[in-house]
Amino acid sequence: MQEPRPIEGTTLFDGTQARKGYALNKMCYSFNEAANRAAFLADEDAYCARFGLGPDQREAVRRRDVLALIAAGGNVYYLAKLAGIFGLDVQDIGAQQTGMSKEAFKSRLLAAGS
């Protein structure tokens, strides 16, 4: 099997990333239940510890850094649940991914649609 070609600036979610992010993704999946979202908001660090997140993952959660969470093994579909708790929407995440402000990212999207 041929090694996947790297895509600059992109973290591929493969088996290695899935294993690395298992605890993080499991925690994010738990946010399907409102009681778990409330427990996270009440004590984020304790909630992260409950799922066994590593130091890098916990720091990325504290910083609200979606790109670092992806690099730490997070799957974007599970991370969307965590981003929602943080009050981030898809445009916030797109802005983080491109290194732009949210306003600049929105303008870019509007210009592309014209």
Secondary structure, 3 states (H helix, E strand, C coil): CCCCCCCCCCCCCCHHHHHHCHHHHHHHHHCCCHHHHHHHHHCHHHHHHHCCCCHHHHHHHHHCCHHHHHHCCCCHHHHHHHHHHHCCCHHHHHHHHHCCCHHHHHHHHHHHHC
